[in-house]
Amino acid sequence: MSTEDAVFQCYYGGNFVVENGIKVSYVGGGILSLESKPQVVLTNLMESLNESIWQQRIWYKLPYEEYSELKQLCNGDQNFQRMCLAAVWTKAVDIFLEKEENGDAGDGSHVDRVVGDGSHVDRAVGDGSIGDGAAGDGAVGDGSECDRVFIDMEARVEQNLAGFVDEEEHDNDESTPLNSDCEEGERRYVRCKKGSGDIRIEQVFDSIAEFKEAVIDYALKEGVNIKFTRWGSEKSEVRCSIGGNCKFRIYCAYDEKIGVYMVKTFIDEHACTKDGFCKVLKSRIIADMFLNDIRQDPTFKVKAMQKAIEERYSLIASSDQCRKARGKALKMIQDEYDEQFARIHDYKEQLLETNLGSTVEVETITIDGIVKFDKFYVCFDALRKTWLAYCRPIIGIDGCFLKNNMKGQLLAAVGRDANNQFYPVAWAVVETENIDSWLWFIRKLKSDLKLQDGDGFTLISDRQKGLLNAVDQELPKVEHRMCARHIYGNLRRVYPGKDLPKKLFWAVAKSFNDYEYNRAIDELKQFDQGVYDAVMMRNPRNCSRAFFGCKSSCEDVSNNFSESYNNAINKAREMPLVEMLETIRRQTMIRIDMRLRKAIKHQGKFTLKVANTIKEETIYRKYCQVVPCGNGQFEVLENNHGFRVDMNAKTCACRRWNMTWIPCRHVLRIILNKKVNPEELVNSDWYLASKNLKIYSESISGVNGIGFWIRSGEPRIQPPPRPTSTKKKEKRKKGKNESPKKKKKGKGVQEPPEKRTKVSKEGRSIRCGRCSTEGHNTRSCPSVRVVNKRWPKKTPDGVSQSMSIGTNEGTSQRPSQPSQNSHFD
């Protein structure tokens, strides 16, 4: 019984005993004890008696009251409300039913009615005499029969509305709602809700496989050790695995009458104690449980799987089970990847359908009748239009290795936005990085970005031979800058360590004018003629700002923004082909959205690139002196070297203002006392904040999953071979000019350098303590028979100290350490 229920003692089928007009007892009939909510007690009473109570008078009293305190009930009236309120507190109510003895209703005849003591009361039916008091003391009621029928009708309406709640719509299309006119008379059976773990008697399933899934859900929910003892296409049985006297049993079999599988036996009683194991928890089940986790992290550990199973279900899974489950999950994931790879033509059509105007190319080769993947190229229409309209005419091109089982190369073309951040424009996947693949990629870019012969555009890349030849053939008039960082790295391999100071090389690369370039070249020549010859062989004019054009409004001497993009997609490069392409696309969409929000919040006419450049140039402003020449021209001295500045033409002999179009240190010195905002002298619209906002206002459209890909009719492509070895992949060996410990934690934040307590042995020669030979130590000494002899230690005065200083016999040896008294001898 719930807290809202009360116990109603119902007396029916009898009559009241009346003495002197007062009811004193109830005789005859039967008694029914009913637990119900007070508001619906009359409805429940009718259902329990299986007869109508509307032709009977209903009285009630509380257990501690006398019969003389009986009150008549009518559903919904004031007495009924009082009874409901009292039942909440007393939890017990006595109800009495008294039948009305009617004769021919409506003909005006009189019916004798016996009232308790045997006296007769004439009761007119239908003539209105009951309500006027003419019937004497035995008259019952104060209105006509018509009024009484109306009251009963109102009571029934109130009873139907009592406890009304808003109905929930039946949303299961596979079954018929209750009280539906359809399938009337058909018995309804309960179906199992997938994943609920609830099993009950007469529950139905469409197949034995569905029943087994429900059993597994039940075992995981309850944490019990059960097993299947019957297998078949039409029946299945589950019992306890621990054994003993445990009566637990579930039996499901096909029922021909209803055409489904039904649970015909369910004994949910365990006489055993849970042991933490479960025999239905197979490796396949574990693989399904952790499929998404392993898809997100292919290195998901076996111990992590065991711990998760124990925390979720209080069950123990062996390491072998989890290891096999992980292998099966990886195989299922690889099957998905192979299916995506085989349908890459369908993926191309999906991209074109959702991103109209984009360029997507898939090229294949056929070998011995087998279609194999060759190249893939994509340039989304939103990225292309944005670059052509709002980005500076400069792109960086670079290639990087793929780390998946396809072992190809990813080629990418990256631009610069208004804030000097990288903006990816197009990317491609090729088998190898050679002249053919670079020619193919450059031709695609040339068509999409309208580069024509390259005139007016700037390209930055490394010195890869295939790339150089492709650029010379397809873009003969492009300004092709060589990445200074790659050139410096190549020189370091020839002249490692101190033979090539970093400062000398970068002074050549970062020279803005001929004066700075020639001075840096002379310093390099004075340092070492061999190093100078090696630098000149690589044509430093291709990587020095002194010889760069000013159309691109970019002073980059390296292709670091392309390398930064390669690092941004580093995780994606480890994924299978289609997943990698989807990850790169989604990363681009997320990057656009993040930078759009930053652009909206930014306040100011120009982007942060302008403010940062002016801030850097302000540091050197104090070393400058201004000499006015008239007509808006000035001569600015910096370290006793003059630079001519034309404020009208907005040019400076140092070429910093000309190349970046942002005021240089010399201009900042001129306007120092004129109260002029330096941003007013920015001679370019490329850095406008409004332009940066437009760049990130357009993004790539979303793409549907593989289930929505339309069959293109193209032949399926053979997936690449799966890796056979589970050996951990070795990381790429970094060059000497790369820092393996320098990792960025956030914008402008780097790990602090480790505190050193000893001098590093890097670059120092070692000497063997056994044979006194340089180049190895005693552990790797080939002369195993040579007596181990220690290299003599040196004293502070440079003299070798032997083990024994005294040489005369019979004389005492001097102490190994001088005493305090020896200083006063």
C-alpha positions in Angstrom: 0.0 0.0 0.0 1.4 3.4 -1.0 1.4 6.4 1.3 -1.7 7.9 -0.6 -3.9 4.7 -0.2 -6.4 4.1 2.6 -8.3 1.0 3.7 -12.0 1.1 3.0 -14.3 -1.4 4.8 -17.3 -1.7 2.4 -20.6 -3.2 3.5 -23.0 -4.1 0.6 -26.2 -6.1 0.0 -27.7 -5.4 3.5 -30.0 -2.9 5.1 -29.9 -0.5 8.0 -31.7 -1.1 11.3 -33.6 2.1 12.3 -34.9 2.8 15.7 -36.8 5.9 16.4 -35.7 7.3 13.1 -32.0 6.8 13.9 -29.8 4.2 12.2 -28.2 1.9 14.8 -26.7 -1.0 12.7 -26.3 -2.6 9.3 -27.5 -6.2 8.8 -27.2 -8.7 6.0 -25.0 -8.7 2.9 -21.3 -9.0 2.7 -18.1 -7.2 3.6 -15.2 -6.1 1.2 -11.9 -4.7 2.3 -10.5 -2.4 -0.3 -7.1 -0.6 -0.5 -7.5 2.5 -2.8 -6.8 6.1 -3.2 -9.8 8.1 -1.8 -10.4 10.0 -5.0 -11.1 6.8 -7.0 -12.6 4.5 -4.4 -16.0 4.5 -6.0 -14.6 3.4 -9.3 -12.5 0.7 -7.7 -15.5 -0.5 -5.6 -17.6 -1.0 -8.8 -14.8 -3.0 -10.4 -14.4 -5.2 -7.3 -18.2 -5.8 -6.9 -18.6 -6.2 -10.7 -21.9 -4.3 -10.5 -23.2 -0.8 -10.7 -23.6 1.2 -7.5 -25.5 4.1 -9.0 -28.9 2.7 -8.0 -27.8 2.5 -4.4 -27.4 5.1 -1.7 -23.8 5.3 -0.4 -23.0 6.3 3.2 -19.8 6.6 5.1 -18.4 7.1 8.5 -15.0 7.0 10.2 -14.2 4.0 12.4 -14.5 5.9 15.6 -17.9 7.4 14.7 -21.4 6.1 15.5 -24.1 5.0 13.0 -26.0 8.1 13.8 -23.2 10.1 12.3 -23.5 8.5 8.8 -23.2 10.9 6.0 -24.4 10.3 2.5 -21.9 10.3 -0.4 -22.2 11.7 -3.9 -19.0 11.7 -5.9 -17.7 15.2 -6.1 -19.9 16.8 -3.5 -18.8 18.4 -0.2 -19.2 15.2 1.8 -17.1 13.3 -0.7 -14.3 15.9 -0.4 -14.4 15.7 3.3 -14.2 11.9 3.2 -11.1 12.1 0.9 -9.4 14.6 3.3 -10.2 12.5 6.4 -9.0 9.3 4.8 -5.5 10.8 4.3 -5.2 11.1 8.1 -7.2 8.1 9.4 -6.2 5.6 6.6 -9.5 3.8 7.3 -13.1 4.5 6.3 -16.4 2.5 6.6 -18.6 2.6 3.5 -22.2 1.3 3.4 -24.3 0.6 0.3 -28.1 0.7 0.6 -30.2 -0.4 -2.4 -33.2 1.7 -3.5 -36.4 -0.4 -4.0 -38.3 1.1 -6.9 -41.5 0.0 -8.5 -42.8 1.2 -11.9 -41.0 4.4 -12.3 -42.7 7.3 -13.9 -46.4 6.1 -13.8 -47.4 7.9 -10.7 -48.0 4.8 -8.7 -47.0 4.4 -5.1 -44.5 1.9 -3.8 -44.5 0.7 -0.3 -41.0 0.8 1.2 -40.1 -0.9 4.4 -37.8 1.2 6.5 -36.0 -0.8 9.2 -38.8 -1.1 11.8 -41.4 -2.6 9.5 -43.4 0.5 9.1 -44.5 1.4 5.6 -43.8 4.7 3.9 -45.7 5.7 0.9 -43.3 7.0 -1.7 -44.7 8.7 -4.8 -42.6 8.2 -7.9 -42.7 10.9 -10.5 -45.4 13.2 -9.0 -43.2 15.6 -7.2 -44.7 14.7 -3.8 -41.4 13.6 -2.3 -40.0 17.0 -2.3 -42.8 18.9 -0.6 -42.9 17.0 2.7 -46.3 15.4 2.2 -44.9 12.0 2.6 -44.6 12.4 6.3 -41.6 11.3 8.5 -40.6 8.5 6.2 -40.0 10.7 3.2 -36.5 10.3 1.8 -34.8 13.0 -0.3 -35.8 16.6 -1.0 -36.3 16.7 -4.7 -37.9 15.0 -7.7 -36.7 11.7 -9.3 -35.5 13.8 -12.2 -33.2 15.8 -10.0 -31.8 12.6 -8.4 -31.0 11.1 -11.8 -29.2 14.4 -12.8 -27.2 14.3 -9.6 -26.1 10.7 -10.3 -25.1 11.7 -13.8 -23.0 14.5 -12.5 -21.4 12.1 -10.0 -20.4 9.8 -12.8 -18.8 12.6 -14.8 -16.9 13.8 -11.7 -15.8 10.3 -11.1 -14.4 10.0 -14.6 -12.5 13.3 -14.3 -11.0 12.5 -10.9 -7.3 11.9 -11.1 -7.1 13.0 -14.7 -3.6 13.5 -16.1 -2.2 14.4 -19.5 -1.8 11.3 -21.6 1.5 10.3 -23.2 1.3 9.6 -26.9 2.0 6.1 -27.9 5.2 6.4 -30.0 5.9 2.8 -30.7 4.9 2.3 -34.4 5.4 -1.5 -34.2 2.6 -2.2 -31.6 -1.0 -1.1 -31.2 -2.0 1.4 -28.5 -4.3 0.3 -25.7 -8.1 0.3 -26.4 -7.5 0.7 -30.1 -10.2 -0.4 -32.5 -7.5 -2.2 -34.6 -6.6 -5.8 -33.7 -9.4 -5.9 -31.2 -9.4 -9.0 -29.1 -5.7 -9.8 -29.8 -3.7 -10.4 -26.6 -0.9 -8.0 -26.0 2.6 -9.2 -25.0 5.4 -7.3 -23.5 8.6 -6.7 -25.6 12.1 -6.2 -24.2 13.5 -2.7 -24.4 17.1 -3.0 -25.8 19.7 -2.3 -23.2 17.3 -2.2 -20.2 18.3 -5.6 -18.9 14.7 -6.4 -17.8 13.4 -9.9 -18.5 10.0 -11.2 -17.4 7.6 -14.1 -18.0 5.7 -14.0 -21.3 8.1 -11.5 -22.8 8.4 -11.9 -26.5 11.3 -11.6 -29.0 11.6 -11.7 -32.8 14.5 -14.0 -32.8 16.8 -16.1 -30.5 19.6 -13.6 -31.2 17.5 -10.8 -29.8 16.8 -13.0 -26.7 20.5 -13.6 -26.2 21.2 -9.9 -26.3 18.5 -9.4 -23.6 20.2 -12.1 -21.5 23.6 -10.4 -21.8 22.0 -7.1 -20.8 20.4 -8.8 -17.8 23.7 -10.4 -16.8 25.5 -7.1 -16.9 22.8 -5.3 -15.0 22.5 -7.9 -12.2 26.2 -8.9 -12.2 25.4 -12.6 -12.1 27.3 -15.6 -13.5 25.0 -17.3 -16.0 25.5 -19.4 -19.1 23.5 -20.8 -22.0 22.7 -24.5 -21.6 20.5 -24.9 -24.7 21.3 -23.7 -28.2 19.0 -23.9 -31.2 17.1 -21.9 -33.8 13.8 -22.3 -31.9 14.7 -22.6 -28.2 17.3 -21.4 -25.7 17.9 -21.9 -22.0 19.9 -20.0 -19.5 21.0 -21.4 -16.1 23.3 -20.4 -13.3 27.0 -21.1 -13.9 27.9 -21.6 -10.3 25.8 -24.7 -10.0 24.7 -26.2 -6.7 21.1 -25.9 -5.7 20.6 -22.6 -7.6 17.1 -22.7 -9.3 17.7 -19.8 -11.6 16.4 -20.6 -15.1 15.2 -18.8 -18.2 13.6 -20.7 -21.0 12.6 -19.1 -24.3 11.1 -21.0 -27.2 9.1 -20.3 -30.4 5.3 -20.1 -29.9 3.5 -21.1 -33.1 0.2 -19.5 -32.1 1.6 -16.0 -31.9 4.6 -16.5 -34.3 7.3 -15.0 -31.9 9.7 -16.3 -29.3 8.4 -16.2 -25.8 9.9 -16.5 -22.3 7.9 -19.4 -21.0 9.9 -20.0 -17.8 11.6 -17.4 -15.7 12.8 -18.4 -12.2 14.6 -15.3 -10.9 15.9 -16.9 -7.7 19.6 -17.4 -6.9 20.6 -19.7 -4.1 24.3 -19.0 -4.8 26.6 -16.1 -4.1 27.9 -13.8 -6.8 31.5 -14.7 -7.7 32.3 -11.7 -9.9 32.5 -13.7 -13.1 30.1 -14.1 -16.0 30.3 -16.8 -18.7 28.1 -15.0 -21.2 30.6 -12.1 -21.2 32.6 -13.2 -24.2 35.3 -11.3 -26.1 32.9 -10.4 -28.8 30.6 -8.7 -26.3 33.6 -6.9 -24.8 34.6 -5.7 -28.3 31.2 -4.3 -28.9 31.3 -2.5 -25.5 34.6 -0.7 -26.2 34.3 -0.3 -29.9 33.8 3.5 -29.7 36.6 3.9 -27.1 39.1 2.0 -29.3 37.9 3.9 -32.4 38.8 7.1 -30.6 42.0 5.8 -29.1 43.5 2.7 -30.9 46.1 2.4 -28.1 43.3 1.7 -25.6 44.9 -0.5 -23.0 43.7 -4.0 -21.8 44.0 -2.9 -18.2 41.8 0.0 -18.9 39.1 -2.3 -20.3 39.3 -4.6 -17.3 39.0 -1.6 -14.9 36.0 -0.2 -16.8 34.1 -3.5 -16.7 34.7 -3.9 -13.0 33.6 -0.3 -12.3 30.5 -0.5 -14.5 29.2 -4.0 -13.9 31.1 -5.4 -10.9 32.4 -8.2 -13.1 35.9 -9.5 -13.7 37.2 -10.0 -17.3 40.5 -11.8 -17.9 43.4 -10.1 -19.7 43.1 -12.7 -22.5 39.5 -11.9 -23.0 40.2 -8.2 -23.2 43.2 -8.7 -25.5 41.1 -10.8 -27.9 38.3 -8.2 -27.7 40.6 -5.4 -28.5 41.9 -7.3 -31.5 38.3 -8.0 -32.7 37.4 -4.4 -32.2 40.4 -3.2 -34.2 39.4 -5.6 -37.0 35.9 -4.3 -37.1 37.2 -0.7 -37.2 39.6 -1.7 -40.0 36.7 -3.3 -41.9 34.9 0.1 -41.7 38.0 1.9 -43.0 38.5 -0.5 -45.8 34.8 0.0 -46.8 35.4 3.8 -46.8 38.6 3.4 -48.8 36.9 1.2 -51.4 34.1 3.8 -51.8 36.3 6.9 -52.1 34.6 7.7 -55.4 31.3 7.9 -53.6 33.0 10.1 -51.0 34.1 12.4 -53.8 30.5 12.7 -55.0 29.3 13.5 -51.5 31.8 16.3 -51.2 30.7 17.8 -54.5 27.0 17.5 -53.6 27.3 19.3 -50.3 30.0 21.8 -51.4 28.9 23.0 -54.8 31.7 24.5 -56.9 34.5 22.7 -55.2 37.2 20.7 -56.9 37.6 17.1 -55.9 39.7 14.7 -58.0 40.3 11.0 -57.5 42.8 9.2 -59.7 43.4 5.4 -59.8 45.6 3.0 -61.6 44.7 -0.5 -62.8 47.3 -3.3 -62.3 46.4 -6.8 -63.4 42.7 -5.9 -63.4 42.9 -4.6 -59.8 41.9 -0.9 -59.3 44.3 0.8 -56.9 44.4 4.3 -55.4 46.8 6.8 -56.9 46.0 10.5 -56.1 43.4 12.6 -54.3 42.9 16.3 -54.5 40.4 18.7 -52.8 40.0 22.5 -52.9 36.7 23.6 -51.3 34.9 26.4 -53.0 34.5 28.4 -49.8 38.3 28.4 -49.1 39.2 29.2 -52.7 36.8 32.2 -53.0 38.0 33.5 -49.6 41.7 33.3 -50.6 41.1 35.0 -53.9 39.1 37.8 -52.4 40.7 38.6 -49.1 44.0 36.9 -48.6 47.4 38.2 -49.7 48.8 36.7 -52.9 51.3 34.3 -51.2 51.1 30.6 -50.6 53.4 28.1 -48.9 53.7 24.6 -50.4 55.1 21.6 -48.5 54.7 17.9 -48.3 54.7 15.6 -45.3 54.6 11.8 -44.8 51.5 9.9 -43.9 51.8 7.6 -40.9 49.0 5.1 -41.8 49.3 1.9 -43.7 49.1 3.6 -47.0 52.5 5.2 -46.7 51.9 8.1 -49.0 52.5 11.9 -49.0 50.2 14.7 -48.1 50.8 17.9 -50.1 49.2 21.2 -48.9 48.9 24.8 -50.1 48.6 27.3 -47.2 48.0 31.0 -47.4 48.2 33.9 -44.9 45.1 35.7 -43.5 44.9 39.3 -42.4 46.4 38.5 -39.0 49.3 36.7 -40.6 48.0 33.3 -39.5 48.0 30.3 -41.8 45.0 29.7 -43.9 44.8 26.2 -45.7 43.5 26.4 -49.3 43.9 23.0 -50.8 45.5 19.6 -50.0 46.2 16.4 -51.8 47.4 12.8 -51.2 49.9 11.2 -53.6 51.9 8.0 -53.5 55.4 9.7 -53.6 56.8 13.2 -53.6 58.4 13.4 -57.1 58.2 15.6 -60.2 55.1 13.9 -61.5 53.1 14.3 -58.3 54.3 17.9 -57.9 53.4 18.8 -61.5 49.9 17.3 -61.0 49.4 19.3 -57.7 50.8 22.6 -59.1 48.5 22.3 -62.2 45.4 21.8 -59.9 46.4 24.8 -57.8 47.1 26.9 -60.9 43.6 26.2 -62.2 41.8 26.7 -58.9 43.7 29.8 -57.7 43.9 31.4 -61.1 47.7 31.7 -60.9 48.2 31.7 -64.7 52.0 32.1 -65.2 52.5 33.2 -61.6 53.0 36.9 -62.2 52.1 38.9 -59.1 52.1 35.9 -56.8 54.7 34.6 -54.3 55.4 31.0 -53.5 57.5 29.7 -50.5 58.8 26.1 -50.5 61.9 24.1 -49.7 64.4 23.0 -52.3 62.9 19.7 -53.3 64.0 18.9 -56.8 60.7 17.7 -58.1 58.9 20.8 -56.7 61.5 23.2 -58.2 61.2 21.7 -61.6 57.3 21.7 -61.4 57.3 25.4 -60.4 59.7 26.4 -63.2 57.5 24.6 -65.8 54.0 25.8 -64.6 54.7 29.1 -62.9 57.7 30.6 -64.6 57.0 34.2 -63.4 56.1 33.5 -59.8 58.3 34.9 -57.1 59.7 31.7 -55.7 61.2 32.1 -52.2 63.3 29.3 -50.7 62.8 28.4 -47.1 65.8 29.8 -45.2 65.3 27.3 -42.4 65.8 24.3 -44.7 68.9 25.9 -46.2 70.3 26.5 -42.7 69.5 22.9 -41.8 71.4 21.5 -44.8 74.4 23.7 -44.0 74.4 22.5 -40.4 74.8 18.9 -41.7 78.0 20.0 -43.6 79.3 22.4 -40.9 77.9 21.1 -37.6 78.3 22.8 -34.2 80.3 26.0 -33.9 81.5 25.9 -37.5 78.4 27.8 -38.6 77.1 30.3 -36.1 73.4 30.8 -36.4 73.6 34.5 -36.1 75.7 34.9 -39.2 73.4 33.0 -41.5 70.2 34.6 -40.3 71.7 38.0 -40.6 72.0 37.3 -44.4 68.4 35.9 -44.6 66.8 38.8 -42.6 68.5 41.6 -44.4 65.9 44.0 -45.8 68.3 46.0 -48.1 71.5 45.7 -50.0 73.5 47.5 -47.3 72.5 44.9 -44.6 72.9 42.0 -47.0 76.5 43.0 -48.1 77.6 43.6 -44.6 76.2 40.2 -43.4 77.9 38.4 -46.4 81.2 40.1 -45.6 81.1 39.0 -42.0 80.3 35.4 -43.1 83.3 35.5 -45.6 85.6 36.8 -42.9 84.5 34.0 -40.6 85.2 31.1 -42.9 85.8 31.0 -46.7 84.5 27.4 -46.9 81.2 28.3 -45.2 80.9 31.4 -47.4 81.4 29.3 -50.6 78.8 26.8 -49.4 76.2 29.6 -48.7 76.8 31.2 -52.1 76.4 27.9 -53.9 72.8 27.8 -52.6 72.0 31.3 -53.9 71.1 33.2 -50.8 69.3 35.8 -52.9 66.3 33.4 -53.0 66.0 33.4 -49.2 67.0 37.0 -48.3 64.5 39.8 -47.8 66.8 42.2 -49.6 65.7 40.7 -52.9 62.1 40.0 -52.2 59.3 41.8 -54.0 56.8 44.0 -52.2 53.5 42.9 -53.9 52.7 40.1 -51.4 53.1 42.4 -48.4 54.8 39.5 -46.6 58.4 39.4 -45.2 58.5 35.6 -44.5 61.9 34.0 -45.2 60.9 30.5 -44.2 58.0 28.2 -44.8 57.2 27.8 -41.2 53.5 28.5 -41.6 53.3 25.4 -43.8 55.3 23.4 -41.3 52.9 24.7 -38.6 50.0 23.4 -40.6 51.7 20.0 -41.0 52.0 19.9 -37.2 48.3 20.8 -36.8 47.3 17.7 -38.8 49.9 15.5 -37.2 47.3 13.3 -35.5 45.2 13.1 -38.6 48.1 11.8 -40.6 48.1 8.6 -38.5 44.5 7.8 -39.5 43.2 5.8 -42.5 42.7 7.8 -45.7 39.0 8.8 -45.6 39.1 9.4 -41.9 42.2 11.6 -42.3 40.5 13.6 -45.0 37.4 14.0 -42.8 39.5 15.0 -39.8 41.4 17.7 -41.8 38.1 19.0 -43.2 36.5 19.2 -39.7 39.6 20.8 -38.2 39.4 23.5 -40.9 35.8 24.1 -40.0 36.5 24.3 -36.3 39.5 26.6 -36.9 37.3 28.9 -39.0 34.6 29.1 -36.3 37.1 29.8 -33.5 38.9 32.5 -35.4 35.5 34.0 -36.5 34.6 34.4 -32.8 37.9 36.1 -32.1 37.5 38.4 -35.1 34.0 39.4 -33.9 35.4 40.3 -30.4 38.4 42.1 -31.7 38.2 45.9 -31.4 40.3 48.1 -33.6 40.8 49.0 -37.2 43.7 46.6 -37.9 44.6 43.1 -36.7 47.1 42.2 -34.0 49.8 41.7 -36.7 50.0 45.5 -37.1 50.2 46.2 -33.4 52.9 43.5 -32.8 55.1 44.8 -35.7 54.8 48.4 -34.5 55.7 47.2 -30.9 58.8 45.5 -32.1 60.0 48.4 -34.2 59.4 50.8 -31.3 62.2 49.2 -29.4 64.8 50.4 -32.0 63.3 53.8 -32.4 65.5 55.3 -29.7 68.6 54.6 -31.7 67.4 56.9 -34.6 67.9 60.6 -35.2 65.8 62.7 -37.6 67.1 65.3 -40.1 64.3 67.0 -42.0 64.8 67.6 -45.7 61.5 69.4 -46.6 58.6 68.4 -48.8 57.7 65.5 -46.5 61.2 63.9 -46.8 63.5 63.1 -44.0 66.9 61.6 -43.4 67.0 59.3 -40.4 70.3 58.2 -38.9 70.6 54.9 -37.3 74.0 53.9 -35.9 75.5 56.7 -38.0 74.0 55.3 -41.2 71.4 57.4 -43.0 68.1 56.2 -44.4 66.0 58.4 -46.7 62.2 58.4 -45.8 59.5 59.9 -48.1 56.4 60.4 -46.1 54.4 61.3 -49.2 55.3 58.2 -51.1 55.3 56.1 -47.9 58.7 54.6 -48.6 61.9 54.1 -46.6 65.3 53.1 -47.8 65.4 50.3 -45.2 62.5 48.6 -47.2 60.7 47.5 -44.1 57.8 49.9 -44.7 57.9 49.1 -48.4 57.7 45.3 -47.9 55.3 45.0 -44.9 53.4 48.3 -45.5 53.6 48.8 -41.7 55.6 51.8 -40.4 59.2 51.0 -39.6 61.4 52.3 -36.8 62.5 55.3 -38.9 59.0 56.4 -39.6 58.0 55.9 -35.9 60.9 58.2 -35.0 59.7 60.9 -37.4 56.1 61.0 -36.0 57.2 60.6 -32.4 56.5 64.3 -31.5 53.7 64.8 -34.0 51.0 63.0 -32.0 50.2 60.8 -35.1 48.7 57.3 -34.6 51.2 54.9 -36.3 48.3 52.8 -37.6 47.2 55.7 -39.8 50.4 55.2 -41.8 49.7 51.5 -42.6 49.7 51.6 -46.4 47.7 48.4 -47.0 44.2 47.0 -46.6 45.4 43.5 -46.1 45.6 43.9 -42.4 42.1 45.4 -41.8 40.1 43.7 -39.1 37.0 43.9 -41.2 38.8 41.9 -43.9 39.8 39.3 -41.4 36.2 39.1 -40.3 35.2 38.4 -44.0 37.8 35.7 -44.3 36.2 33.7 -41.6 32.6 34.4 -42.4 32.5 31.6 -45.0 33.1 28.0 -44.0 32.9 24.5 -45.5 29.5 22.9 -45.6 28.8 19.7 -43.6 29.1 16.3 -45.2 26.9 13.3 -44.5 28.3 10.0 -43.3 28.9 6.9 -45.4 25.3 5.7 -45.0 24.2 8.7 -47.1 26.8 8.3 -49.9 25.2 7.7 -53.2 26.7 4.9 -55.3 28.6 6.6 -58.1 28.9 3.4 -60.2 32.7 3.7 -60.2 34.7 0.5 -59.5 35.6 -0.2 -55.9 39.2 0.5 -55.0 41.4 -2.2 -53.4 42.2 -1.1 -49.8 45.9 -1.0 -48.8 47.4 -4.0 -47.1 46.8 -4.2 -43.4 49.8 -4.0 -41.0 50.9 -7.5 -39.9 53.3 -6.4 -37.2 52.1 -5.0 -33.8 55.5 -3.5 -33.1 55.4 0.0 -31.8 56.2 2.6 -34.4 59.4 4.4 -34.0 59.4 8.2 -34.0 61.1 10.1 -36.7 64.7 11.1 -35.9 64.9 14.8 -35.7 67.6 16.8 -37.2 70.4 18.6 -35.3 68.7 22.0 -35.9 65.4 20.7 -34.4 64.7 20.9 -30.7 63.0 17.7 -29.5 62.1 19.0 -26.1 60.6 22.3 -27.2 56.9 21.9 -27.0 54.2 24.6 -27.0 51.6 24.3 -24.2 49.6 27.3 -25.4 49.9 30.5 -27.3 53.2 32.1 -26.4 53.9 29.5 -23.6 56.8 27.1 -23.7 58.1 24.6 -21.3 60.8 26.0 -19.0 64.3 24.7 -19.7 65.5 22.0 -17.4 67.9 23.0 -14.7 71.3 21.6 -15.4 73.6 20.5 -12.6 76.4 19.1 -14.6 78.2 19.9 -17.9 76.9 17.9 -20.8 79.2 15.3 -22.3 78.0 16.1 -25.8 80.9 16.8 -28.1 83.5 15.7 -25.6 85.9 12.8 -26.3 86.1 9.9 -23.8 89.2 7.9 -22.8 89.2 4.2 -21.8 90.3 3.6 -18.3 91.7 0.2 -19.2 93.8 0.8 -22.3 94.0 4.6 -22.2 92.7 4.9 -25.8 90.3 7.6 -26.8 86.9 6.8 -28.4 85.5 4.1 -26.1 85.2 3.3 -22.4 86.0 0.2 -20.3 82.7 -1.5 -21.0 83.3 -1.5 -24.7 87.1 -2.0 -24.6 88.3 -4.7 -27.0 91.5 -5.3 -25.0 90.0 -7.4 -22.3 93.3 -8.9 -21.2 95.0 -5.5 -20.6 95.5 -4.7 -17.0 93.1 -2.0 -15.9 95.2 1.1 -15.3 93.8 4.4 -14.1 94.7 7.6 -15.8 96.8 9.5 -13.2 95.0 12.3 -11.5 96.4 15.8 -11.7 97.1 18.0 -8.7 96.2 21.7 -8.7 99.7 22.6 -9.8 99.4 20.3 -12.9 101.7 17.6 -11.6 100.4 14.0 -11.7 99.8 12.5 -8.3 100.9 8.9 -7.8 99.4 6.5 -5.4 102.5 6.6 -3.1 104.6 9.8 -2.8 107.3 8.4 -0.5 110.0 6.3 -2.2 112.6 5.7 0.6 112.2 2.5 2.5 111.9 2.8 6.2 110.7 6.3 6.1 107.2 7.2 6.9 105.0 8.3 4.0 103.5 11.7 4.0 99.8 11.9 4.7 97.5 12.0 1.7 96.2 15.4 3.0 98.3 18.1 4.6 97.6 18.8 8.2 96.9 22.2 9.6 100.3 22.4 11.3 102.1 21.9 7.9 101.1 25.4 6.9 103.1 26.9 9.8 106.3 24.9 9.3 
